[in-house]
Amino acid sequence: MTAAPEAAFDPEAFRAALREWYRNNHRPLPWRAKPGLYATVVSEFMLQQTRVETVLPYFERWMRALPDFESLAACSDERLLKLWEGLGYYRRAKNLREVAREWIRRHEPPRTATGWREFPGIGPYTAAAVASIACGDPSACVDGNVVRVLARLTGWAEPLPGGGAAAKLFQPLADKLLDRDDPGTHNQAVMELGATVCRRQKPLCLLCPVNRFCRARASGTAASIPRLPLKKTETRLVIRIWCRNGNRLLLHRAQPDAGRLANLHELPTAEALGLDPRKLPETARLLIRKKRAITRFIITEEIHEHPVQIDPRSVKADAGLVWMNVNDLETVALSGPHRRWVRELLAPAKPG
């Protein structure tokens, strides 16, 4: 059994150096400028698997539209998805609303990480982040940034397991290093260090406020630590159809129980229209080809023009197919990539 990582330095000296650096160098993010429980919960949900730069405009818009737990709890599916449109992983939005509803149902909302774990969509990291930042609970956060910082500090060159196992490995060390007098600031400081200085690629070791404690920096191995498992990727091809009749565009609306895409609109697949995707390259004009990555999948999506004009009356609504006036597209929720593709295809051709 592998021994747990240990720090060969004075925890208090480490905390003091980190605290001073964070006080003078942290990014002025909006959920830090106006801290509070609700803002912390919203930001933590948005930041799950999403970069800070992407989240910023969504957070500002969300807080203007839904400024508190009560307004979020009462929000309709349509408005919820519209506000979240483009952030991806849409189940987060619905879990966030369930958190608001559960918060309202409780007479005494939780103030510890253990209590927040009882809420939908909240795992160990998010529970520790919310409880420490908003409630002062002495719970150490361990996400990917924290794992990287701690692995380099300890010179942990052994291969790390995937998923949450790496976080569990470093949790005891994170607990030991935690500033229990100000756990929220400490947690944010470690995560900020990982995001801005102790970066995954090209770490800025010379600028690091705690580099004197770092074994990886001393041995010149920071760039190769941590050793994470390679992600296995799969490739997929999806054939979609561009079907327009006058000022109407045919879309597919996912069913409410369709998981992460529930109630979102996308361009329909060939199969949804009863077309054989294998024959379309020969019979339907290719309009655009796009490639994107979702978790471990590398997806190529081809959008073909429908080979024949479709009578709108022949489309069955129970198949999830809906005709949408192109002037009303901004009022419905489309998945982020499809919003961009539809705009591209509807844009007037530039004179050549």
N, C-alpha and C positions, 0 to 999 in steps of 0.2 A: 504494500500500500504506500503511495506517495505521500511524503510528509507535507504538511501545509506550509505555504510560503511564510517566511518570517522576516521582519525588518531588523537590520543590523545597525540601527541608528536610534537616536533619542526621539521618541514620538512628539514630545512637547516642542523640541527645536524644529521639527518638521512642520508641526501645526502653525507655529509662529511665523515661519518663513512663508508658508503658503497663504496664511491669512493676510499678511502684509502685501504680498503680491496681488492677491485678489482685490483687496481694497482699492488699489491704485490702477488696476489694469482690466477689470472685468468689463465685458461688453454691456452697454446700457440698454438691455432688452426690456420691452414694455412690461412684461410680467414681473420684472425686478423693480422697475421704476414705480409701479403702483402695485405692490405686493398684496396678497390676500388669498384666502382659501380658494375662492372660486377661480380667480385668475391662475392660481397654481395648478388646480385640477385641469382646467382647459388647456393650459400650455403643455402639461405633461402628456395628455392624451394626444395632442397635435404633434408633439415631438417624437412619439413612438415611430421609429423607422422613417423619419422625415427630417431633413436638414433644417437648421435654424433659419437660414436665408429664405427657404420656401415657406416656412410657417409664418413669418412676420406679417405679411399683408392679410393672411387669413385670420390671424389672432385679432388684429385691430378691427377687422370687419365684424368678426364674431362678437366681440365685446360691445360694439355699438348696437348690434341687433339683439343680442341676448346677454344683458349685463349681469344676470344673477341666476341662481339655481331655479328660482320660480319661473322665470321667463323661458329657460331652457326646458324645464319639465313640461311646460304647456305647448311647446313648439310642435308643429305638424311635421309629418314625414317629408312632405314636399319642401317645406322651407328649410328643414334640417339638412337635407341632402344638397339643396341649392347653396347653402352657406358653406358646406364642406366640399363642394364640387372642385375637383382638381387636386385635392390632398391625397386621394387614394385610400385604400384600406378602409372602406366606408363603414364597416362594422364598428370602428372606433367611435363614429358619430352617434350611432344608436346606443352603444354602451355608455357613452358620456351622458346621453339623455337619461338612461336608466339610473346612472349614478345620481343625477339631480333629483329624480323621483324618489329614490331610496333615501337620499339626504333629507327630503321634505317629510317623508313618512316617519323618520326617527325623531324622537323627542330630544335625544342627546346624540348628535353626530359624533363619530369616533375622533379621537385625537392621537391615536397610536397607529403604528404601521399594521399591527395585528388586526385592529378594528377595520382599517381601510381594505384589508385583504378580503373582507366579506362582501365588498361591492363588485358588481359586474365589470369585467374588463380590466381589473386592477390586479397586477401580479406583484411579486416581491419588490422589484425596483420602483414601480410607480407608487406603491404603498409607502415605501420608505421615503421617497422624494416628497410626496404630499405631506406626510406626517411630520417630517423633520423641518421642511421649509415653512409650512403654514402653521404648524402646531407646536414646534419646538421639541418633538419627540426624538430622543437620542437613538435614531436608527440610521445605520450607514447605508448609503446607496451604492450599488455595484452594477454598473452597466458596462458597455463595451469600452467606453473611454476610461473608466475607472480600472477595469481589468488591465488595459494597456499600461496605464501609469504604474500600477502596483507590480505588474510583471517586470517592468524595466527597473523600478526601484530595487527589487529583490534579485535582479539578474536571472529571472526564471526562464531558463532556456529549454525546458522540457516541453514536448508537444502538449497543447491544451485541448481538452475535449470541446465539442461543439455545444451550441445551445446554451442553456442555463447552467450547465455543469461547471464551466469556467468561472461564472459568477459565484457559485457555491464554494469553489476552491479558494477564492480570494476573500470571501465574506468575513472569516475570522480576522484576517489582517485589517480589513477595512474597519471592522468594529474596534480593533485595538487602537487604530490611528485616529478614530473619530474624536472631534472636539465636542465633548458632551455638554459644554457650557453654551455652545452656539452651533448645534449640529446642522442647521439649515445652511448657514454660510459656508461651513466646512464642506458639506456635500457639493454645493454649487462650485466651490473653488476647485475641488479635485476634478469635477467634470469639465469645468472651464479650462483647466490646465490640459486635459486630454484633448479637448476640441481645438485649442488654439496654439499650444506649444508642443506638447508631447503627442504630436500628430501621428497618424498611422504610417504615413510616408513622409520622409524627410523631416524627422523631428528636430525642433530648434533647441538643441541641447545647450548651446552657449547662452541662450536667453532664459533658460529654465531657472526659476527661483529656488528649486530644491535639488539642483544638479549635484550638489556636494554630497547628497545622501544616496545617489543613484549608482548602483553597481553596473548596470548596463552602460551608462555613460563612461564610467571608469575603465571598463574593458573594451569600449568601442563597439559594442554589440547592440546598441539601442535600435538601429534600423531593422535588425533581424528578430527582434522580440516584440510581441509574443509570437510564438509559433502556433498559428491557428490551422485547423483542418481545412483543406481545400474544398470549396463548395462544388458539388456535382451539379452540372447544369444539363438541362434538356431543351431541345429546340422544338418549336411548334409552328405550324403554318395555319393561319386562319384566313379564309376567303370571305370577304364581306361584299355587300351589294349596295351600289348607289342607285337608288330608284326615285326619280323625281317625276311628278306629274304636275305640270304647270308650276304653281307656287307652293306645292306641297311636297314634302320629303317623307319617305317611309322610314320609320324608326322601329326598333324593338325595345319594349319596356320589360325589364326583368321582373319576375314575380316577387311578391313580398317575402317569400321564403327562399329566395335565391342566394342567400349568403351575403358575401361582401358586396355584390352588385345589386342587391334588392332595390327595386323601384327606380333604378337608373335607366336612362335611355342610351342606346348605342345603335350604330348602323347594323342592320340585320345580317346574319350569316347566310351563306348560300343555302345551307340546310334548312334554315327557318323559312325560306321561300320555296322549298321543294326543288332546289336546283342541285345538280351534281357538281361539286367543287372541282372534280378532276377534269371536267369538260369545259369549264368556264374560260381558262386561258385561250381556248380556241374560238369561243363564241362570243365572249364579252370583252370589251375594251378595258384594259388596265388603266386606271386613273392615277393611283399613287400606291407606293409600297412603303411601309413603315416598319421599323424594328424597335422593340422595346424589351426591357427586362422586368419581370415580376417575380420576386423571390428567386427561385432557382431556375426559372424558365426564361429562355430567350425566344421571344415570340415575333414572328414576321407576319404582318397583316397586309394583305392585298385587298384593295378596294376596286372592284370592277363595276362598270356601268351595266345595268340590267340589259340583257340582250333584246328584250321586247318591252313595249309600253304596257304597263299594268293598269287595268281598270280598278280604281280605288274601291269600288263596290265588291270586288272579288277577294279583298283582303279580310281575313277573319280576325276580329278583335280578340277572340279567346286564345289566339296563338301568341298574344303579346305584341302584335304588329299594330302600329298606329300611324296615321297620316298626320303630319304636323306642318302647319303653315310656317314657311321659313322666317317670316317676320315675328313669329312667336317663340323661336328657338331659345332666346335668352331667358324665357320665363320658366323653362323646364330644366331639370337636372340631367346633364349628360356626364358620362365619365370623362375625366380630364383629357386623355388623348383624343377621344372622339370629338370633343368640343373643338380642339385645335384642327383636326382633320376636316370637319364640316366647314369651319370658317375658311380653311384653305381652298376647299372645293367650291365654295360659294363666292369666293372673291372674284371680282371681274378680271378678265384676262388683261394683262398689260400689253399695250401696243408694241409690236415687235418691229 
